[in-house]
Amino acid sequence: MYGAYWCPHCSHQKELFGNEAWNIVSYVECSAKGFSYDSNKIASVKEKIDGFPTWHFPGNKKQNEWVSGEMPLDRLVALSGFKGGFDVILEGPIIPSSGACS
């Protein structure tokens, strides 16, 4: 996930995962003031980042698919091809409106 520390959609997306699940997500900070910002990681892909969060699914059926916006976990599971266990009830209430910061 490409995101920014100041983005409320990114923060909510991280919260949906919880600590344990978030540890398996590859996160790239896109704000120069953010912790662990690395301009080299962003330089070659910044034209693909339409807003925050932006998800990159390199193993998806659509090679190297990039999708922007906050999404429910069940959609992220489908897009990523995650094969582990997942209980959608653990996600909590449905997000009333998804979006992205740009």
N, C-alpha and C positions, 0 to 999 in steps of 0.2 A: 504494500500500500504506500502510495506517495501522499504525504499530507503536510500539514503545517500545525505547529503547536497552538496557534491562536484560533484555529478553525473549530467551531462548535460541532460541525458534522463529523470531523475527524475524532474529536473527543468522545462523542456518542458512539461512534463505530468501535473505538477501542473498548469502551465500557461494555458493549454487547458481548465482546469476546471473553472478558474476564482475564485475570492474570495468567492462568495456566495456558489457555488457548492463544492468548495474544503472543506468548513466547514462541509460537511456531510461525507467526506472521513476519515476513520480511518487510520492515518499515524503513522508508527513506524520508528524512526530514527535508522539506523544500524551502523553509524559511531561513534566511541567513542568520537570524538571531536565535534559531532553535538549537537545542542540544543535539549534538552529533551531525550537524549540517555538513555536507560534503559536496561542494559544487561539482566535483568530478562525476559523482553518481547521477547528477541531474543534467549535466551539459548535453549528453547525447540523446536524452529522452524528453527534454522540456517541451518540445512541440507536440508531444502526445498527451501532455497533462492539460486537460481542459478545465479543471477545477479540483477542489479538494473535498473529499478524498478521491484519488484516482487509483484504481486497481489494475494491476498487470497480471494476466493469466498466461504465462508462456507455454504451459502444457495443455491449453484448451484446444478443442477441435478446430477452432478458428485460430490459427497460429498467431501467437503474440497479441492476443486481444487486450485492448485497453478500454476500461469502462470507468466513467467518472460518476460520482454521486454516492451518497449514503444509501446502503442497501440492507435489507433484512438478512440475517444469517443464512436462512434457507436458500436464498438466491446466491449468496457467496459460495455456499457448499456446492450448488449446481454448477456455477461458472468455473470453480476451481477444480472440480473433479475429486474433491476430498472423499476419501474412502473410509475414514474413521467413523466412529459412532457419533451421532448427533441427535439430540432431542429438541425439537423446535419449541417445546413448551418452556424450556429453560431460558429462552430469549426474553420472555416477559411480554409486555404489551406491544402491539404492533405500532410501528413508527407512523405517526399521523401524516407526516409529509416528508418525503425524502428530498434531498437537495444536495447542493454542492456550493462551496465557497469558491469564488473566482477572483 
